[in-house]
């Protein structure tokens, strides 16, 4: 069952470099085309998945601001941590 929480988790995975943009887009395209979406989340999940699904089109892409906006419509907020890597 696809819920707003699951979409937020997938977007979070992308932002944490755990999945690629192509993987995120493919997953969202599958959600739009054949996903079993929770009835109470249908509108917000479809809107988010449709927008993310366009991210592989040259004229659209997926900016940080897009991710922030999508997560807010899903009921989540972005927080960042800064870590020194070397």
TIVO-902010 format. One record per residue (C-alpha): residue in one letter; residue number from 1; z negated, x, y. Coordinates in nm, 3 decimals. Example, Ala and Ser with C-alpha at 12.3 -4.5 7.8 and 13.67 -1.06 7.14 Angstrom:
# TIVO-902010
+-----+-----+---------+---------+---------+
| res |   n |       w |       u |       v |
+-----+-----+---------+---------+---------+
|   a |   1 |  -0.780 |   1.230 |  -0.450 |
|   s |   2 |  -0.714 |   1.367 |  -0.106 |
+-----+-----+---------+---------+---------+
END
This chain:
# TIVO-902010
+-----+-----+---------+---------+---------+
| res |   n |       w |       u |       v |
+-----+-----+---------+---------+---------+
|   x |   1 |   0.000 |   0.000 |   0.000 |
|   x |   2 |   0.105 |   0.143 |   0.336 |
|   x |   3 |  -0.159 |   0.102 |   0.607 |
|   x |   4 |  -0.192 |   0.226 |   0.963 |
|   x |   5 |  -0.444 |   0.478 |   0.831 |
|   x |   6 |  -0.192 |   0.621 |   0.583 |
|   x |   7 |   0.071 |   0.660 |   0.856 |
|   x |   8 |  -0.186 |   0.837 |   1.075 |
|   x |   9 |  -0.276 |   1.069 |   0.786 |
|   x |  10 |   0.091 |   1.157 |   0.728 |
|   x |  11 |   0.140 |   1.232 |   1.097 |
|   x |  12 |  -0.179 |   1.441 |   1.094 |
|   x |  13 |  -0.044 |   1.635 |   0.794 |
|   x |  14 |   0.272 |   1.710 |   0.990 |
|   x |  15 |   0.077 |   1.824 |   1.296 |
|   x |  16 |  -0.132 |   2.053 |   1.073 |
|   x |  17 |   0.186 |   2.206 |   0.924 |
|   x |  18 |   0.103 |   2.070 |   0.578 |
|   x |  19 |   0.438 |   1.888 |   0.558 |
|   x |  20 |   0.766 |   1.949 |   0.739 |
|   x |  21 |   0.930 |   1.721 |   0.992 |
|   x |  22 |   1.199 |   1.647 |   0.734 |
|   x |  23 |   0.934 |   1.538 |   0.481 |
|   x |  24 |   0.763 |   1.317 |   0.741 |
|   x |  25 |   1.093 |   1.159 |   0.844 |
|   x |  26 |   1.193 |   1.097 |   0.481 |
|   x |  27 |   0.858 |   0.933 |   0.408 |
|   x |  28 |   0.886 |   0.710 |   0.716 |
|   x |  29 |   1.244 |   0.612 |   0.631 |
|   x |  30 |   1.121 |   0.508 |   0.285 |
|   x |  31 |   0.841 |   0.306 |   0.443 |
|   x |  32 |   1.089 |   0.122 |   0.664 |
|   x |  33 |   1.339 |   0.061 |   0.384 |
|   x |  34 |   1.118 |  -0.019 |   0.090 |
|   x |  35 |   0.752 |   0.033 |   0.174 |
|   x |  36 |   0.488 |  -0.211 |   0.059 |
|   x |  37 |   0.306 |  -0.254 |   0.390 |
|   x |  38 |  -0.034 |  -0.413 |   0.429 |
|   x |  39 |   0.023 |  -0.755 |   0.592 |
|   x |  40 |  -0.232 |  -0.696 |   0.866 |
|   x |  41 |  -0.063 |  -0.367 |   0.967 |
|   x |  42 |   0.305 |  -0.463 |   0.935 |
|   x |  43 |   0.401 |  -0.459 |   1.304 |
|   x |  44 |   0.227 |  -0.136 |   1.400 |
|   x |  45 |   0.330 |   0.047 |   1.079 |
|   x |  46 |   0.695 |  -0.056 |   1.116 |
|   x |  47 |   0.702 |   0.046 |   1.484 |
|   x |  48 |   0.548 |   0.387 |   1.409 |
|   x |  49 |   0.759 |   0.453 |   1.099 |
|   x |  50 |   1.079 |   0.353 |   1.280 |
|   x |  51 |   1.007 |   0.584 |   1.573 |
|   x |  52 |   0.913 |   0.877 |   1.348 |
|   x |  53 |   1.216 |   0.807 |   1.128 |
|   x |  54 |   1.441 |   0.881 |   1.426 |
|   x |  55 |   1.287 |   1.225 |   1.482 |
|   x |  56 |   1.565 |   1.401 |   1.292 |
|   x |  57 |   1.831 |   1.265 |   1.530 |
|   x |  58 |   1.927 |   1.521 |   1.797 |
|   x |  59 |   1.873 |   1.287 |   2.091 |
|   x |  60 |   1.525 |   1.178 |   1.980 |
|   x |  61 |   1.307 |   1.448 |   1.821 |
|   x |  62 |   0.929 |   1.420 |   1.798 |
|   x |  63 |   0.728 |   1.560 |   2.086 |
|   x |  64 |   0.351 |   1.608 |   2.098 |
|   x |  65 |   0.335 |   1.321 |   2.345 |
|   x |  66 |   0.517 |   1.100 |   2.093 |
|   x |  67 |   0.264 |   1.187 |   1.824 |
|   x |  68 |  -0.023 |   1.117 |   2.062 |
|   x |  69 |   0.123 |   0.780 |   2.160 |
|   x |  70 |   0.198 |   0.681 |   1.799 |
|   x |  71 |  -0.154 |   0.772 |   1.688 |
|   x |  72 |  -0.304 |   0.570 |   1.973 |
|   x |  73 |  -0.106 |   0.262 |   1.871 |
|   x |  74 |  -0.235 |   0.316 |   1.517 |
|   x |  75 |  -0.591 |   0.327 |   1.651 |
|   x |  76 |  -0.647 |   0.704 |   1.640 |
|   x |  77 |  -0.693 |   0.983 |   1.892 |
|   x |  78 |  -0.578 |   1.345 |   1.872 |
|   x |  79 |  -0.836 |   1.623 |   1.898 |
|   x |  80 |  -0.753 |   1.992 |   1.882 |
|   x |  81 |  -0.945 |   2.300 |   1.782 |
|   x |  82 |  -0.846 |   2.647 |   1.888 |
|   x |  83 |  -0.892 |   2.921 |   1.628 |
|   x |  84 |  -0.813 |   3.288 |   1.657 |
|   x |  85 |  -0.582 |   3.388 |   1.374 |
|   x |  86 |  -0.600 |   3.765 |   1.372 |
+-----+-----+---------+---------+---------+
END
